[in-house]
Amino acid sequence: MKASNRVIFNTSILYVKMGVTILISLYSVRLVLASLGAVDYGIFNVIMGVVSMLSFLNASLTVSTQRYLSFYQGKDEKSKLVKIFNNSLLLHIFAGILIVVLLELFGGYILKTYLQIPSNRMEVAYIVFHFASMSVFFTFVSVPYSAAINANEKMIYIAVISILESFEKLLLAIYITYTSADRLLVYGICMGCITILSFFYYYVICHKKFDECRHFSCRQVDVNLLRDMGGFAGWNIVGSITGICKNQGVAVLLNIFRGPTVNAAYAVANQVSSQLNFFSATMLRSINPQIMKAEGAGNHQYMLGLANSACKYSFLLLAFFAIPCMFEMNTIMGFWLKEVPEHTVLFCNLILVAIMCDQLTVGINSGFQACKLVRVSSIFVGFIKLLILPLGYIVLKLGYSVYWVVILYAVVELLAGVMRMILANKYMGLNVWCYFRKVLFRVIPPIIITCGTCYLIIETVTIKYRIIITIIASFTAFILSTYYLSLQGSEREHIRSLVFKIRTKVYEKFN
């Protein structure tokens, strides 16, 4: 399968997975909440909140493993892949043990001292916590296997496992509706078992499908490789901590100066932006292995071309959904929330702008990972992103509106993107003019045309369900302007060829 077709196929698979799992999860949560009740459901979620505090470590280690596997696949060094997988698995086993030890040492104290859990539910809460802690270990150990699937670009396996996991959680939600046992206890234990079962799925698939996952041996330990992978993961962790400090730091500032109402608006805005950002993040997840493999194969210019393409497509995918939402945010919030916190609509729109600014250079960040320049990126880009905290403090201390904090949030993301380009030009040889020509100048026309279309509808149409017209018109304007103004000739030809193949297969099936 051609690289471009593989990216499209994998992205489509992940979108299908997202749609199925979201629908199942929404219904499962409804059943679980009704079965457990508000108190027990709240206890379970606060326990999982304590356990998941260190989840960013998991994500950083995943990126590290996937990068090394994809890079050496590009080099076609199969013996090296076996060594990388073995050392990665050992690294994750030790990391998982360390996290479980930390949770067991301090988690119980946090539950007892800082969390408000009714005394009659404390014993059950401890048991649920222990099973949640155990599940963290298996989540960590699953990482090398899921990274191997990612590196081999077999996203269909990840989709199948995720959907199976969702159905298992749905069956559990149905079961606790009818059980006479302590429902919180049953739910907590079974959720831990589902995590173990998912690890088993990953293990079986990787052991059967990928050669590098079949030959685990402690004799494959390479201290230099472990140090190298650990250092790479460490700088990814620094980047993750920067993001957490930025987002949570802004929340703390808003709480100190303006109180919990503004915090509610900021939290809703982050939820909306994270859901919309999933579409572009999914595409990036599909193209990342290609970027790593290109660099591993020594095809540096092709890697830079893929990084530019990732910037363009990630931005366009986010903008496709974000633009109509931004123009109809009042209506969306009215449908979604019974009471919309003050400032929510403007916060949502400004944070979406900030994330779109970040997406303009997100592919370059993948290039940094491919070239092992994460340390440089984490230091310089992370420093700029953290500037939002002192700048936000200053404007709030001077009595300016909270809107200025979120405006600065967007400005800082734009400056971080500029820094990425400067670093990429210096360390990776990125041609900045080529970036402008192939990315920035290509995404501006559909943005202007789609925003103009939405503005005309908002100003002229006053019917009750105007949002439907806005969405249809926005999608139509965006697709047409992107096809004719953003895509290059070869990209349009590829799309026409793909549509023709799909149409031919459909015709052959039904005739």
C-alpha positions as CSV (number, residue, x, y, z in Angstrom):
1,M,0.0,0.0,0.0
2,K,1.3,3.4,-0.9
3,A,2.3,5.7,2.0
4,S,-0.4,8.3,1.2
5,N,-3.1,5.5,0.9
6,R,-1.9,4.0,4.2
7,V,-2.2,7.3,6.0
8,I,-5.7,7.8,4.7
9,F,-6.7,4.3,5.6
10,N,-5.3,4.5,9.1
11,T,-6.9,7.9,9.7
12,S,-10.2,6.6,8.6
13,I,-9.9,3.5,10.8
14,L,-9.1,5.7,13.8
15,Y,-12.1,8.0,13.0
16,V,-14.4,5.0,12.9
17,K,-12.9,3.8,16.2
18,M,-13.5,7.2,17.8
19,G,-17.1,7.3,16.6
20,V,-18.0,3.8,17.9
21,T,-16.2,4.2,21.3
22,I,-17.7,7.7,22.0
23,L,-21.2,6.4,21.4
24,I,-20.7,3.3,23.5
25,S,-18.9,5.3,26.3
26,L,-21.7,7.9,26.5
27,Y,-24.3,5.2,27.0
28,S,-22.0,3.3,29.4
29,V,-21.5,6.4,31.6
30,R,-25.2,6.9,31.8
31,L,-25.8,3.4,33.0
32,V,-22.9,3.5,35.5
33,L,-24.0,6.8,37.0
34,A,-27.5,5.5,37.4
35,S,-26.2,2.3,39.0
36,L,-23.6,3.6,41.3
37,G,-25.3,6.9,42.2
38,A,-23.7,10.3,42.5
39,V,-21.6,9.5,45.6
40,D,-20.0,6.2,44.5
41,Y,-19.5,7.4,41.0
42,G,-17.8,10.5,42.4
43,I,-15.6,8.3,44.6
44,F,-14.5,6.2,41.6
45,N,-13.7,9.2,39.5
46,V,-11.7,11.0,42.2
47,I,-9.7,7.7,42.7
48,M,-9.0,7.5,39.0
49,G,-8.0,11.2,39.1
50,V,-5.3,10.4,41.7
51,V,-4.1,7.4,39.7
52,S,-4.0,9.2,36.4
53,M,-2.0,12.2,37.7
54,L,1.1,10.5,36.2
55,S,-0.5,9.5,32.9
56,F,1.6,12.0,31.0
57,L,4.6,9.8,31.7
58,N,2.9,7.0,29.8
59,A,2.3,9.3,26.7
60,S,5.9,10.5,26.7
61,L,7.2,6.9,26.9
62,T,4.9,5.9,24.0
63,V,6.3,8.6,21.8
64,S,9.8,7.5,22.6
65,T,9.3,3.9,21.8
66,Q,7.3,4.6,18.6
67,R,10.0,6.9,17.4
68,Y,12.8,4.4,17.8
69,L,10.9,1.6,16.3
70,S,9.8,3.6,13.2
71,F,13.2,5.2,12.8
72,Y,15.0,1.8,12.6
73,Q,12.3,0.3,10.4
74,G,13.2,3.1,8.0
75,K,16.8,1.9,8.3
76,D,15.6,-1.7,7.7
77,E,17.7,-2.9,10.7
78,K,15.6,-5.8,12.0
79,S,18.1,-7.0,14.6
80,K,18.1,-3.4,16.0
81,L,14.3,-3.5,16.2
82,V,14.4,-6.6,18.5
83,K,16.9,-4.9,20.8
84,I,14.8,-1.7,20.9
85,F,11.6,-3.5,21.7
86,N,13.3,-5.6,24.4
87,N,14.9,-2.6,26.1
88,S,11.7,-0.6,25.8
89,L,9.7,-3.3,27.4
90,L,12.2,-3.5,30.3
91,L,12.1,0.3,30.6
92,H,8.3,0.2,30.9
93,I,8.2,-2.6,33.3
94,F,10.6,-0.7,35.7
95,A,8.6,2.5,35.1
96,G,5.3,0.7,35.8
97,I,6.7,-0.8,39.0
98,L,8.0,2.6,40.2
99,I,4.7,4.3,39.6
100,V,2.8,1.6,41.4
101,V,5.2,1.8,44.4
102,L,4.7,5.6,44.5
103,L,0.9,5.3,44.3
104,E,0.8,2.7,47.0
105,L,3.1,4.7,49.3
106,F,1.3,8.0,48.9
107,G,-2.1,7.3,47.3
108,G,-3.7,6.0,50.5
109,Y,-2.5,9.0,52.4
110,I,-4.0,11.3,49.8
111,L,-7.3,9.4,49.9
112,K,-7.5,9.6,53.6
113,T,-6.2,13.1,54.2
114,Y,-7.2,15.3,51.2
115,L,-10.1,13.7,49.5
116,Q,-13.7,13.9,50.8
117,I,-14.8,10.2,50.9
118,P,-17.6,9.1,53.3
119,S,-16.1,7.0,56.2
120,N,-18.5,4.1,55.4
121,R,-17.1,3.9,51.8
122,M,-13.4,4.3,52.7
123,E,-12.7,0.5,52.9
124,V,-14.2,-0.1,49.5
125,A,-12.4,3.0,48.1
126,Y,-9.0,1.5,49.3
127,I,-9.7,-1.8,47.5
128,V,-10.8,0.1,44.3
129,F,-7.6,2.2,44.6
130,H,-5.4,-0.9,44.8
131,F,-7.0,-2.4,41.6
132,A,-6.7,1.0,39.8
133,S,-3.0,1.1,40.8
134,M,-2.5,-2.4,39.5
135,S,-4.1,-1.5,36.2
136,V,-1.6,1.4,35.8
137,F,1.2,-1.2,35.7
138,F,-0.4,-3.1,32.9
139,T,-1.1,0.2,31.1
140,F,2.6,1.0,31.2
141,V,3.6,-2.5,30.0
142,S,1.2,-2.3,27.1
143,V,3.0,0.8,25.7
144,P,5.8,-1.0,23.8
145,Y,3.2,-3.3,22.2
146,S,0.8,-0.4,21.1
147,A,3.9,1.5,20.0
148,A,4.9,-1.5,17.8
149,I,1.5,-1.5,16.2
150,N,1.7,2.2,15.6
151,A,5.2,1.9,14.1
152,N,4.1,-0.9,11.8
153,E,1.1,1.3,10.8
154,K,-1.5,-1.4,11.7
155,M,-4.0,1.0,13.3
156,I,-6.9,-1.5,12.6
157,Y,-5.6,-3.6,15.6
158,I,-5.7,-0.6,17.9
159,A,-9.2,0.2,16.7
160,V,-10.4,-3.3,17.3
161,I,-8.9,-3.4,20.8
162,S,-10.4,-0.1,21.7
163,I,-13.8,-1.1,20.5
164,L,-13.6,-4.4,22.3
165,E,-12.6,-2.5,25.5
166,S,-15.6,-0.2,25.0
167,F,-18.0,-3.2,24.7
168,E,-16.5,-4.8,27.8
169,K,-17.1,-1.6,29.7
170,L,-20.7,-1.5,28.4
171,L,-21.3,-5.1,29.5
172,L,-19.9,-4.2,32.9
173,A,-22.2,-1.2,33.1
174,I,-25.2,-3.5,32.3
175,Y,-24.0,-6.1,34.8
176,I,-23.7,-3.7,37.8
177,T,-27.2,-2.5,37.1
178,Y,-28.5,-5.9,38.1
179,T,-26.0,-7.2,40.7
180,S,-26.8,-7.3,44.3
181,A,-23.2,-7.1,45.4
182,D,-21.4,-3.8,46.3
183,R,-21.6,-2.1,42.9
184,L,-18.6,0.3,43.4
185,L,-16.4,-2.7,44.5
186,V,-17.5,-4.8,41.5
187,Y,-17.0,-1.9,39.1
188,G,-13.6,-1.0,40.4
189,I,-12.3,-4.6,40.3
190,C,-13.7,-5.3,36.9
191,M,-12.3,-2.1,35.4
192,G,-8.9,-3.2,36.5
193,C,-9.4,-6.6,34.9
194,I,-10.5,-5.0,31.6
195,T,-7.1,-3.2,31.5
196,I,-5.3,-6.5,32.1
197,L,-7.4,-8.1,29.3
198,S,-6.5,-5.2,26.9
199,F,-2.8,-5.9,27.6
200,F,-3.4,-9.5,26.8
201,Y,-4.9,-8.5,23.4
202,Y,-1.8,-6.3,22.6
203,Y,0.6,-9.1,23.6
204,V,-1.1,-11.8,21.5
205,I,-1.4,-9.6,18.4
206,C,2.2,-8.3,18.5
207,H,3.6,-11.7,19.3
208,K,1.9,-13.2,16.3
209,K,2.3,-10.3,13.8
210,F,5.6,-8.6,14.5
211,D,9.0,-10.3,14.6
212,E,10.6,-7.8,16.9
213,C,8.1,-8.6,19.6
214,R,8.7,-12.4,19.7
215,H,12.2,-12.6,21.1
216,F,12.2,-11.1,24.6
217,S,15.3,-11.7,26.6
218,C,17.1,-10.0,29.4
219,R,20.4,-10.7,27.5
220,Q,19.3,-8.0,25.0
221,V,19.7,-5.3,27.6
222,D,21.8,-2.4,26.2
223,V,22.7,0.2,28.8
224,N,23.6,2.8,26.2
225,L,20.3,2.3,24.3
226,L,18.3,2.5,27.6
227,R,20.1,5.7,28.4
228,D,19.4,7.1,25.0
229,M,15.7,6.1,25.0
230,G,15.3,7.3,28.6
231,G,16.9,10.7,27.7
232,F,14.6,11.0,24.7
233,A,11.5,10.1,26.8
234,G,12.8,12.5,29.6
235,W,12.7,15.5,27.3
236,N,9.3,14.5,26.0
237,I,8.2,14.4,29.7
238,V,9.5,17.9,30.1
239,G,7.4,19.0,27.1
240,S,4.3,17.3,28.7
241,I,5.0,19.0,32.0
242,T,5.2,22.3,30.2
243,G,1.8,21.8,28.7
244,I,0.3,20.8,32.0
245,C,1.8,23.8,33.8
246,K,0.6,26.1,31.1
247,N,-3.0,24.9,31.1
248,Q,-3.3,24.4,34.9
249,G,-1.4,27.5,35.7
250,V,-3.8,29.6,33.7
251,A,-6.7,27.9,35.6
252,V,-5.1,28.8,38.9
253,L,-4.5,32.4,37.8
254,L,-8.1,32.8,36.8
255,N,-9.3,31.2,40.0
256,I,-7.1,33.5,42.2
257,F,-8.2,36.8,40.4
258,R,-11.7,36.0,39.2
259,G,-13.1,33.0,41.1
260,P,-14.6,29.6,40.2
261,T,-17.2,30.9,37.7
262,V,-14.4,31.9,35.3
263,N,-12.7,28.6,36.0
264,A,-15.9,26.8,34.8
265,A,-15.8,28.8,31.5
266,Y,-12.2,27.9,31.0
267,A,-12.7,24.2,31.7
268,V,-15.6,24.0,29.2
269,A,-13.5,25.8,26.6
270,N,-10.7,23.3,27.1
271,Q,-13.1,20.4,26.8
272,V,-14.5,21.8,23.5
273,S,-11.1,22.4,22.0
274,S,-9.7,19.0,23.0
275,Q,-12.6,17.2,21.3
276,L,-12.3,19.2,18.1
277,N,-8.5,18.8,18.2
278,F,-8.9,15.0,18.1
279,F,-9.6,15.0,14.4
280,S,-6.2,16.6,13.5
281,A,-4.4,14.6,16.2
282,T,-5.7,11.4,14.7
283,M,-4.3,12.3,11.3
284,L,-1.0,13.2,12.9
285,R,-0.9,9.9,14.6
286,S,-1.2,8.2,11.2
287,I,1.5,10.3,9.5
288,N,4.1,10.3,12.3
289,P,5.4,6.8,11.6
290,Q,6.1,7.9,8.0
291,I,8.0,10.9,9.2
292,M,10.2,8.7,11.5
293,K,10.8,6.1,8.8
294,A,11.8,8.7,6.2
295,E,14.4,10.1,8.6
296,G,15.6,6.6,9.5
297,A,16.0,5.8,5.8
298,G,18.2,8.9,5.3
299,N,15.6,10.7,3.2
300,H,15.8,14.0,5.1
301,Q,14.1,16.2,2.4
302,Y,11.2,13.8,2.1
303,M,10.9,13.9,5.9
304,L,10.7,17.7,5.8
305,G,8.1,17.5,3.1
306,L,6.0,15.1,5.2
307,A,6.4,17.5,8.2
308,N,5.1,20.4,6.1
309,S,2.2,18.2,4.9
310,A,1.4,17.3,8.5
311,C,1.2,21.0,9.4
312,K,-1.1,21.7,6.5
313,Y,-3.5,18.8,6.9
314,S,-3.6,19.0,10.7
315,F,-4.5,22.7,10.5
316,L,-7.1,22.1,7.8
317,L,-8.8,19.2,9.6
318,L,-9.1,21.3,12.8
319,A,-10.3,24.4,11.0
320,F,-12.9,22.3,9.0
321,F,-14.8,21.6,12.2
322,A,-13.7,24.6,14.3
323,I,-14.9,27.5,12.0
324,P,-18.6,26.7,12.0
325,C,-18.5,25.9,15.7
326,M,-16.9,29.3,16.4
327,F,-19.6,31.2,14.5
328,E,-22.4,29.2,16.1
329,M,-20.8,28.8,19.6
330,N,-23.7,30.5,21.3
331,T,-26.2,28.0,19.8
332,I,-23.9,25.0,20.6
333,M,-23.5,26.0,24.2
334,G,-27.2,26.5,24.5
335,F,-27.9,23.0,23.2
336,W,-25.2,21.4,25.3
337,L,-25.4,23.1,28.7
338,K,-28.4,24.1,30.7
339,E,-26.6,27.0,32.2
340,V,-23.7,28.5,30.2
341,P,-21.1,30.0,32.5
342,E,-20.2,33.6,31.7
343,H,-17.3,34.1,29.3
344,T,-17.6,30.5,28.0
345,V,-18.3,31.4,24.3
346,L,-15.4,33.8,23.9
347,F,-13.1,31.6,25.8
348,C,-14.0,28.7,23.5
349,N,-13.4,30.7,20.4
350,L,-10.1,32.2,21.6
351,I,-8.7,28.8,22.7
352,L,-9.7,27.3,19.4
353,V,-7.7,30.1,17.7
354,A,-4.7,29.3,19.9
355,I,-4.9,25.6,19.1
356,M,-5.1,26.4,15.3
357,C,-1.9,28.5,15.7
358,D,-0.2,25.5,17.3
359,Q,-1.4,23.2,14.5
360,L,0.3,25.4,11.9
361,T,3.7,24.0,13.1
362,V,2.7,20.7,14.7
363,G,4.3,18.7,11.9
364,I,7.6,20.4,12.6
365,N,7.4,19.1,16.1
366,S,7.2,15.5,14.7
367,G,10.4,16.4,12.7
368,F,12.2,17.3,15.9
369,Q,11.3,13.9,17.3
370,A,12.5,12.2,14.1
371,C,15.8,14.0,14.3
372,K,16.2,13.6,18.1
373,L,15.9,17.4,18.7
374,V,13.4,17.1,21.4
375,R,15.7,18.6,24.0
376,V,16.1,21.8,21.9
377,S,12.4,22.0,21.2
378,S,11.4,21.3,24.8
379,I,13.7,24.1,26.2
380,F,13.0,26.9,23.8
381,V,9.4,26.2,22.7
382,G,8.5,25.2,26.3
383,F,9.9,28.4,27.7
384,I,7.8,30.6,25.3
385,K,4.6,28.7,26.1
386,L,5.2,29.2,29.8
387,L,5.4,33.0,29.3
388,I,1.6,32.9,29.5
389,L,1.8,32.6,33.2
390,P,3.8,35.8,34.1
391,L,2.0,37.7,31.3
392,G,-1.4,36.5,32.5
393,Y,-0.5,37.5,36.1
394,I,0.5,41.0,35.0
395,V,-2.6,41.7,33.0
396,L,-4.9,40.4,35.8
397,K,-2.9,42.2,38.5
398,L,-3.4,45.4,36.5
399,G,-7.1,44.9,36.4
400,Y,-7.6,44.0,32.7
401,S,-10.4,41.7,31.5
402,V,-9.9,38.0,31.7
403,Y,-10.3,37.9,28.0
404,W,-6.8,39.4,27.7
405,V,-5.4,36.2,29.4
406,V,-6.9,34.0,26.7
407,I,-5.8,36.4,23.9
408,L,-2.3,36.2,25.3
409,Y,-2.7,32.4,25.3
410,A,-3.2,32.5,21.5
411,V,-0.4,35.0,21.0
412,V,2.0,32.8,22.9
413,E,1.1,29.8,20.9
414,L,1.8,31.8,17.7
415,L,5.2,32.8,19.1
416,A,5.9,29.2,20.0
417,G,5.2,28.3,16.4
418,V,7.6,31.0,15.1
419,M,10.3,29.6,17.5
420,R,9.7,26.1,16.1
421,M,10.3,27.4,12.5
422,I,13.5,29.2,13.6
423,L,14.8,26.0,15.3
424,A,13.8,23.8,12.4
425,N,15.6,26.2,10.0
426,K,18.8,26.1,12.1
427,Y,18.9,22.4,13.1
428,M,17.0,20.6,10.4
429,G,17.6,22.8,7.4
430,L,13.9,23.6,7.0
431,N,13.4,26.1,4.1
432,V,11.1,28.8,5.7
433,W,10.0,30.1,2.3
434,C,9.1,26.6,1.3
435,Y,7.0,26.3,4.5
436,F,5.2,29.6,3.7
437,R,4.6,28.6,0.2
438,K,3.4,25.0,0.8
439,V,1.7,25.5,4.2
440,L,0.8,29.0,5.3
441,F,-0.2,30.5,1.9
442,R,-2.2,27.3,1.1
443,V,-4.4,27.4,4.3
444,I,-5.2,31.1,4.2
445,P,-7.7,31.1,1.2
446,P,-10.1,28.4,2.6
447,I,-10.1,30.2,6.0
448,I,-11.0,33.6,4.5
449,I,-13.7,32.1,2.2
450,T,-15.2,29.9,4.9
451,C,-15.2,32.6,7.5
452,G,-16.8,35.0,5.0
453,T,-19.5,32.4,4.2
454,C,-20.3,31.8,7.9
455,Y,-20.4,35.6,8.6
456,L,-22.9,36.2,5.8
457,I,-25.2,33.5,7.1
458,I,-25.0,34.7,10.7
459,E,-25.8,38.3,9.6
460,T,-28.6,37.4,7.1
461,V,-30.4,34.2,8.3
462,T,-32.6,34.4,11.4
463,I,-34.5,31.1,11.4
464,K,-34.6,28.8,14.5
465,Y,-32.2,26.1,13.2
466,R,-29.8,28.3,11.4
467,I,-26.9,26.2,12.7
468,I,-27.8,23.5,10.1
469,I,-27.4,26.0,7.3
470,T,-24.2,27.3,8.7
471,I,-22.7,23.9,9.0
472,I,-23.7,22.8,5.5
473,A,-22.5,26.1,3.9
474,S,-19.3,26.1,5.9
475,F,-18.4,22.5,5.0
476,T,-19.2,23.1,1.3
477,A,-17.2,26.3,1.1
478,F,-14.3,24.8,3.0
479,I,-14.1,21.6,0.9
480,L,-14.3,23.4,-2.4
481,S,-11.8,26.1,-1.5
482,T,-9.4,23.6,0.0
483,Y,-9.6,21.3,-3.1
484,Y,-9.1,24.1,-5.6
485,L,-6.9,26.5,-3.6
486,S,-5.0,24.6,-0.9
487,L,-4.2,21.2,-2.6
488,Q,-1.5,20.9,-5.2
489,G,-2.0,19.3,-8.5
490,S,-0.6,15.9,-7.4
491,E,-2.7,16.0,-4.3
492,R,-5.9,16.6,-6.3
493,E,-5.0,13.9,-8.7
494,H,-4.5,11.5,-5.8
495,I,-7.9,12.3,-4.4
496,R,-9.6,11.9,-7.8
497,S,-7.9,8.5,-8.2
498,L,-9.0,7.4,-4.7
499,V,-12.6,8.5,-5.3
500,F,-12.6,6.7,-8.7
501,K,-11.3,3.5,-7.0
502,I,-14.0,3.7,-4.3
503,R,-16.7,4.4,-6.8
504,T,-15.6,1.4,-9.0
505,K,-15.6,-1.0,-6.0
506,V,-19.1,0.2,-5.0
507,Y,-20.3,-0.2,-8.5
508,E,-18.9,-3.7,-8.9
509,K,-20.4,-4.8,-5.5
510,F,-23.9,-3.7,-6.4
511,N,-24.0,-4.6,-10.1
